């Protein structure tokens, strides 16, 4: 987890984000302000399952309701394909990199 000067966060995810590992991301974000900006960096993520997709959408809705936002960052074609197939890319903004997300988020 990386804190941003504006109070936002970048959550770096590496490896698989699935039923076994999604609770760790949930735990890492628990207690963090929902009214802030969160960039979930999936650049080193190798796999997303439905529990991860569900969590990302739920977390984005909660942040939006609190006045914050959640955006994703990845240039991995496999991860982007999962986001397209599940239509998450129509609900959440997906940037090709964290730096791109930070330039346009907010």
C-alpha contacts under 8 A as a table, 3 or more apart, distances in Angstrom:
res1	aa1	res2	aa2	distance
1	X	9	X	6.78
1	X	10	X	5.74
1	X	11	X	4.66
1	X	12	X	6.22
1	X	28	X	7.87
2	X	9	X	5.58
2	X	10	X	4.98
2	X	11	X	6.44
2	X	12	X	7.91
3	X	7	X	6.56
3	X	8	X	6.05
3	X	9	X	4.63
3	X	10	X	6.46
4	X	7	X	5.36
4	X	8	X	4.99
4	X	9	X	5.50
4	X	10	X	7.30
5	X	8	X	7.15
7	X	36	X	6.55
7	X	37	X	7.60
8	X	36	X	5.17
8	X	37	X	4.56
8	X	38	X	5.74
9	X	36	X	7.67
9	X	37	X	6.35
9	X	38	X	4.88
9	X	39	X	6.29
10	X	38	X	5.77
10	X	39	X	4.69
10	X	40	X	5.86
10	X	41	X	6.73
11	X	38	X	7.28
11	X	39	X	6.23
11	X	40	X	4.83
11	X	41	X	5.84
12	X	40	X	6.18
12	X	41	X	4.71
12	X	42	X	6.62
12	X	43	X	7.89
12	X	44	X	7.85
13	X	17	X	7.59
13	X	40	X	7.25
13	X	41	X	5.92
13	X	42	X	5.41
13	X	43	X	7.40
13	X	44	X	6.26
13	X	45	X	5.67
14	X	17	X	7.94
14	X	42	X	7.05
14	X	43	X	7.54
14	X	44	X	4.56
14	X	45	X	4.52
14	X	46	X	7.19
15	X	44	X	6.32
15	X	45	X	4.65
15	X	46	X	5.09
15	X	47	X	6.88
16	X	21	X	7.17
16	X	45	X	5.78
16	X	46	X	5.33
16	X	47	X	4.62
16	X	48	X	6.32
17	X	20	X	7.65
17	X	21	X	5.45
17	X	22	X	5.56
17	X	45	X	6.95
17	X	46	X	7.79
17	X	47	X	5.92
17	X	48	X	5.01
17	X	49	X	6.71
17	X	52	X	5.91
18	X	21	X	5.29
18	X	22	X	5.46
18	X	47	X	7.39
18	X	48	X	5.79
18	X	49	X	5.02
18	X	50	X	7.39
18	X	51	X	6.08
18	X	52	X	5.52
19	X	22	X	5.69
19	X	23	X	7.43
19	X	49	X	7.19
19	X	51	X	5.59
19	X	52	X	6.98
20	X	23	X	6.87
21	X	24	X	5.43
21	X	25	X	7.01
22	X	25	X	5.20
22	X	26	X	6.29
22	X	51	X	7.12
22	X	52	X	5.75
22	X	55	X	7.55
23	X	26	X	4.84
23	X	27	X	5.99
24	X	27	X	5.00
24	X	28	X	6.11
25	X	28	X	5.02
25	X	29	X	6.28
26	X	29	X	5.25
26	X	30	X	6.05
26	X	55	X	7.94
27	X	30	X	5.02
29	X	32	X	5.49
33	X	36	X	6.00
34	X	37	X	7.79
34	X	62	X	6.98
34	X	63	X	4.77
34	X	66	X	5.87
34	X	67	X	7.52
34	X	68	X	5.96
35	X	63	X	5.91
35	X	64	X	7.57
35	X	66	X	4.93
35	X	67	X	4.86
35	X	68	X	3.98
35	X	69	X	7.37
36	X	63	X	7.38
36	X	67	X	7.32
36	X	68	X	4.56
36	X	69	X	6.56
37	X	68	X	5.34
37	X	69	X	4.87
37	X	70	X	5.99
37	X	105	X	7.74
37	X	106	X	6.98
38	X	68	X	7.85
38	X	69	X	6.17
38	X	70	X	4.69
38	X	71	X	6.41
39	X	70	X	5.78
39	X	71	X	4.99
39	X	72	X	5.66
39	X	73	X	6.91
39	X	98	X	7.14
39	X	101	X	7.09
39	X	102	X	7.89
40	X	70	X	7.24
40	X	71	X	6.28
40	X	72	X	4.86
40	X	73	X	6.16
41	X	44	X	7.63
41	X	72	X	6.05
41	X	73	X	4.81
41	X	74	X	6.43
41	X	97	X	7.59
41	X	98	X	6.30
42	X	45	X	4.86
42	X	72	X	6.92
42	X	73	X	5.69
42	X	74	X	5.04
42	X	79	X	7.89
43	X	73	X	6.53
43	X	74	X	4.51
43	X	75	X	6.36
43	X	76	X	6.50
43	X	97	X	7.27
45	X	48	X	7.65
45	X	79	X	7.60
46	X	78	X	7.87
46	X	79	X	7.14
47	X	78	X	7.86
47	X	79	X	6.63
48	X	52	X	5.90
48	X	53	X	6.86
48	X	79	X	6.88
48	X	82	X	7.24
49	X	52	X	5.42
49	X	53	X	6.40
50	X	53	X	4.96
50	X	54	X	5.99
51	X	54	X	5.08
51	X	55	X	6.10
52	X	55	X	5.05
52	X	56	X	6.14
53	X	56	X	5.21
53	X	57	X	6.30
53	X	83	X	7.90
53	X	86	X	7.94
53	X	88	X	7.49
54	X	57	X	5.32
54	X	58	X	6.10
55	X	58	X	5.05
55	X	59	X	5.90
56	X	59	X	5.15
56	X	60	X	6.08
57	X	60	X	5.10
57	X	61	X	6.25
57	X	88	X	7.28
57	X	91	X	7.69
57	X	92	X	7.51
58	X	61	X	5.14
58	X	62	X	6.24
59	X	62	X	5.11
59	X	63	X	6.16
59	X	70	X	7.43
60	X	63	X	5.15
60	X	64	X	6.06
60	X	69	X	6.33
60	X	70	X	5.03
60	X	71	X	7.75
60	X	92	X	7.50
61	X	64	X	5.08
61	X	65	X	6.10
62	X	65	X	5.16
62	X	66	X	6.33
63	X	66	X	5.07
63	X	67	X	6.22
63	X	68	X	4.69
63	X	69	X	5.30
63	X	70	X	6.65
64	X	67	X	5.03
64	X	68	X	4.95
64	X	69	X	5.25
64	X	70	X	7.66
65	X	68	X	7.29
69	X	106	X	7.82
70	X	92	X	7.43
71	X	92	X	6.12
71	X	93	X	5.23
71	X	94	X	6.15
71	X	95	X	7.58
71	X	101	X	7.20
71	X	105	X	7.73
72	X	92	X	7.23
72	X	93	X	6.24
72	X	94	X	4.71
72	X	95	X	6.10
72	X	101	X	7.60
73	X	94	X	5.57
73	X	95	X	4.63
73	X	96	X	5.48
73	X	97	X	4.89
73	X	98	X	5.41
73	X	101	X	6.59
74	X	79	X	7.39
74	X	80	X	7.11
74	X	94	X	7.12
74	X	95	X	6.30
74	X	96	X	4.91
74	X	97	X	5.53
74	X	98	X	7.73
75	X	79	X	7.95
75	X	80	X	7.09
75	X	95	X	7.70
75	X	96	X	4.67
75	X	97	X	6.54
76	X	79	X	5.44
76	X	80	X	6.08
77	X	80	X	5.04
77	X	81	X	5.99
78	X	81	X	5.05
78	X	82	X	6.44
79	X	82	X	5.15
79	X	83	X	6.35
80	X	83	X	5.02
80	X	84	X	6.18
81	X	84	X	4.96
81	X	85	X	6.04
82	X	85	X	5.13
82	X	86	X	6.10
83	X	86	X	5.35
83	X	87	X	5.88
83	X	88	X	4.95
83	X	89	X	5.44
84	X	87	X	4.84
84	X	88	X	6.27
84	X	89	X	5.59
84	X	90	X	7.81
85	X	88	X	7.82
86	X	89	X	7.86
87	X	90	X	5.38
87	X	91	X	7.00
88	X	91	X	5.12
88	X	92	X	5.87
89	X	92	X	5.26
89	X	93	X	6.20
89	X	94	X	6.24
90	X	93	X	7.40
95	X	98	X	7.16
95	X	100	X	6.12
95	X	101	X	5.52
96	X	100	X	6.61
96	X	101	X	7.73
97	X	100	X	5.21
97	X	101	X	6.31
98	X	101	X	4.94
98	X	102	X	6.10
99	X	102	X	5.08
99	X	103	X	6.20
100	X	103	X	5.13
100	X	104	X	6.38
101	X	104	X	5.39
101	X	105	X	5.51
102	X	105	X	5.31
102	X	106	X	7.90
